[in-house]
């Protein structure tokens, strides 16, 4: 994962970002940073190298300090290679003296193929009107042909029925000022599979049931848990100011990530970037409103009598509402289609994603027939569907 206490501090003395590995990783072969998108149209320039200094603090932490110049911004990437896998996580930092920024403060948006989305920015300079505003969709090799003419003179850009090709970094700037690097950017991540499915291009497998804002990894079907939650289904709350794959990191004074409020945490695609649990707002420096909790305060409390829950964990001071259970009252009394078990964390694997019995997992409605890749070991109905051997 990656983290920065200064997402809007590019060009300042203390701008920095961190690359963090979970403690369960194998021996690291390489641990590095780079620019994800060049800042110049000059393809001969060595502009993929992250500016500043890369400091390996420990086996699980690399710190990238950025120069106090207008070069100290951009989309960067933390990469690690171990004996068993390669992981890369993009992270964005804008200039302190920027002209625009995402209207909600987030540098990434994740959607599914076929979705509609509007990317919006706001002026930070009191700009009157939208004349001269330009949008570019850039890749690491092609700035020159990236201008989006349909969204000129507008603070928003709409994409209808998104395709994989629509994914990328969208840059907003004033015409004639691109080289001043005062632009905004939003990285759009387009998932190839519809919600709840994985294994593209077939998308024939059911994702694990991800709680508390977790996102399904469409190449494995497992959950990428938001900052502040962990576990196979993201049911484990880390607690105040803790985060990481196993809640192994802490933010605050004296820690590598020395600020909790104001920081952004980025995780592997398709999750993107977000505030830590317990914080929200454009700059991730506001605490949750009553009735909300979690990363960016996007999760709803389910406490009896309308009681507020813990901003960081979602735990209620008393009982859960009648329809909810679990450690933070997030488990529904009726499992969503496709899941069963005590916390609705086991996959039914019934044909066409239909429901199974909440307690037994039997595929009653389809007489034991299973989804592709699964088979029943019973000759009688109802029956459970198990992974093919």
N, C-alpha and C positions, 0 to 999 in steps of 0.2 A: 504494500500500500504506500501511498504518498501523503504528505501533510505539509501545510504551510501556515504559519501564523500571520503571513502578510500577503493575502491574495490580492490586495489593492495597494501594495507597497512597492511596486517596481520603481526603481530609480532612487529609493531611499537607502540610507546607510545599513539598515538592519534587514533588508529583504533576503529571505532564505527559504529553502524548502528541504524537506527530509524524505528519504527513501527508507522504508521500514520493512523488515522481514519478520514473519512469525517464527517463533522459537522452534517449531517442529520441522523447519526446512532442513534439507540435506546440506552437506558441505557446499559452500558457495564457490563456483568456479569463476564467475565474473559478477561485478556489482557496479553499475554505471548510470550516468545521466546523459541526456542529449536533448537538443531541440527537436520537437516533433514537427514543427513547421518553421521554415526559414523566415527571417524578417526582411529579406531582400530579394529582389527579382534577379539579382546577379547570380546566375547558376555556377559561376566559376569560383565564387567566394566560399571559404570553409566556414559556413554559417550554421552547420548542424551541431557544432560543439556548444554545450551549455557554457555561458560566460561565467567568470568568477572562479571559485575554487571548490573542488570536490574533496571532501574530507571523510575518510572511512573512520567513524567513531568507534564502531564495534562490529562484531560479526553480523549484527542484525540492523545496523544503522549507518546510513551515509548522509552527510549534510552537504548541501550545495549552497554556498554563499554567492549572492549575486552582486554585480557592480552597481554603484550608486550613479548610474547613467541611464539614458533611455534605451540601452541594450538590455537592461535588467528586467525584461518582461517577455512574455510569450507563452506558448504551450510547450512544456517540457515533458520528458518521459523518464521515469525510473525503471530500470531493467535489471533483472537478476537471472542468472543461469546456474542451476544446480545439476547434480548428476541425473536428476529425474525429470526436470521441467524448466521451462523458460517462462518468466512472468514480466509483463510490462504494464505500467500504470501511467497514463497521461495526467498532467496537472497544469492549471493555468494561473498566471500572475499578470495583472494589468498594471500600467504605470500609475503612480500616484497622481500625476498631472494629466490624466486621461480626459478625452472629450465625451466619451460615452461609456456606458456599462450596462450589463444585462439588467432588465427592469426588476427581476427578482433576486439579483445577486449571484445566480448560479451560472457557472461556465459550461455546464453540460446539460443536455436534455436527452432522455432515452425514450424512444417510441418503438412500436412494432410496425413491421412492413404493412403498408396499406393505410396507416393512420394519417390524419391531417394534423398539422402543427403550425403555429405562428410563433416565430422567434421575434422577440421585442427587446429594444434597448431604450435607455433614457439618456438625455443630455445631462452632463455634469457641469456645464458652463453657462447655463441660463440661455441657451440658444433659442431664438425665437423663430418659429417655422421650421421646415424640414428641407428647404432648398439646399442642394449641394450634398445631401447625405447619400452615400453610396454603400453598396453591399458587395462583397466578394466571397465566393466559396473557394477556399484554397486547399491545395494539397502540398506535400513537401517538395514537389517538383514543378508546379505550374501556378505561378502568380499571374503571368502575363495574360492568360485567357480566362481569368476567373471572375470578371465583372458580371454582376447580375443586373441587367438593365431593367427588368420588370419591377424591381424594388427601389429604383432611384427616387430620391426625394421622399423617403419614408423611413420611419423609425421601426418598422416591422417588415418581416418577410414571411410570407405564407407558403407552405408546401402542402399540396393536396395529394392524398394517396401515395405516401412516401415509398420510395424504392430503396434498395441497398445503396444505389448510386448517389442518393441524396445525403448519405452520411458524410461528415467532414466538418471542417472548421469554417464558420461563417464570420467574416470580419466586417465591422461597420466603421466608417470613417467619413470625414469631410473631404470632398473632392480637392485634390491638390496637396493634401497633408499626409499622405500615406507614410512617407519617409520620416515623419516626426514621431511615429509609433504611438500616437495618442488614441489609437483605435480601441474598440471593444471587440471581443470575440465570444462566440458560443460554439461549442463542439456538439454536433448532433450525432447520436448513436442510434442506428436503426437495427433493431433485432429482426433476424430473418424469419423467426417462428412467431406464430400468434401467441397471445398470453397463455401461460400455463403449459406450453409444449416446448420440446427441445429435440435435437438431432436434425439440424437442417441438412439438405433441403427437404427431406421427408417430413420433418417435424411430427413424427409419429410416436414420440415418447412423452409421458406425463412428467412434469417437473415435480421435485419435492415441494411440499407445502411450506412456503416461506412466510414467517410471521414478522411483525414489527418493522415492515418496510424492506424486508429482504427481497433480492432480485434473483431470478433463476438464471444460471449460466447455461446458455443454450447449447454448449458443446458437451456438458456433463450432466445437466439436469439438477445439479446441486445448488444450494442457496449461497449467494454472496450477501453476507449480513451487513447491515448498516453500522456506522460508527456508534458503538455503545451496546451492541448486541452480538452474540456469538452462538455457536452450537450448530448442529446439523440443520435445524429448522429455525434458527435465530430466536429461540425461546429463552435463551440464557441472557439475562441483563447483566451488563458489566458493573453498573453502579456509577456513582458520581465521578465524572472526569476520567473514566477508564474507557479504553477501546482496544481493538486488536483482534486477530483471529481467535485468540484465547483470552481476551481481556488483559493482555500482558503489558500494555502501555498505559502510562498515566500522563495527563497534561497538567501544566501549572508551573509555578515558580520553581526553578532548579531542575526541571525536566527538559529533555531534548526539545519537546514541543512546549515552549514556556508560556503559551497562552491557550486558554480553553475558549473563552469568548472571542470571537473574531477569526478563529482558525477554520480552515476547510480541510476535510479528509477526502482523498480520492482512492477508489478501489478499482480492481480490474473491470474492464468492460464485461457486461453492459451496465454496470452500476453507475459509474461516473463519480461526481464530486458532491459533497454535502457538508452541512454543519455537523458538529458533534452532537450527541444526544443531550437534550436539555436546552439547546440553543436554536434560534431562528432569526428571521429578519434579513434584510438585504446584506448586511455585513456579519451575519451569524453572531451578533452580540446582544441579542434580546432573549430573555427567558420565555418559556412556554406560557401561553395563555391558560387560564383555568380550563381543565378538561382535556388537555392535550399533553403529549410527551414524546420522547424519542428523538431521533435525528431530524433536525429541522422542525421538530414539534409537529410532525405530520400524523402521529398515531393518536387515536381517540381513547380516552379513559372509559372503563366500563364498571364504575364503582356504584354500589347501591346508594340510593338517596341523593344522587348527584354529587357525591363527594369527589374532591380533586384527587388525582393520583400523583405519584412521584414523577417529577419532570424527567428523570434519567432512566427509571426502570419501568414505570407504568404501574407499580404496585399500589394497591388501594389500602387505605387505613383500616377498612373493615371488610365486609363481604363484597363479592361481585354481584352485578346485576344477575337476575335469574337466568338469563339466556347465555351467560358466560362463565368460564372457569379458567383454571390454569394459574401459573405463578403471578401473572399480571392481568388476569381476567381477559385474555385475548383469544381464548379457545371457544368457538361457538358451540352451542348445545347440539346443533345439527351440522355435521361435517359438510364442506363443499363437495360437489360431485367429484369423484375420483379419489377420495381419501377416506380413511377409517382409523379406528383405534382411539386410545384414551385422549390424546391431544390432536387427533386427526392428522397424524404424521406418517401413517403408512399408506402406500399407494394401492388403490384397488386393482388397477390394470385391467378393468373390464373393457369390453369392445366398445369403440367409439367414445370412450371417456365417460360412460354412464356411471351412475351411482352404485355403490355396493352397500351392504349392511354395515352400519356404523361400528358395531362391536366385533363382528366376525370377519368382515371383509368379503363375504360371499357375494358373488355377482348374480343376485337374484333376478334382476330385471332382464338379463340376457341369457338366462339359463346356463350360467357357467362359462359362456364363451369369452375368450380373452382378447385383449388388444394384441397387435402385432409384436412379436418378440417374447410373448408370455404364453404359458401353457398350464392347464389344470392337471393335477396328478390324480384327480378323482374321476371315476366313471359315473358318479351320481351328481345330481344337482340339488341344491346349490353348491358351489365350490369356489375355492380361492384360486387366483391366477398367480403363478410363480414364474420367475425368469427362466427362459429356456436354457437348458444345460448345453 
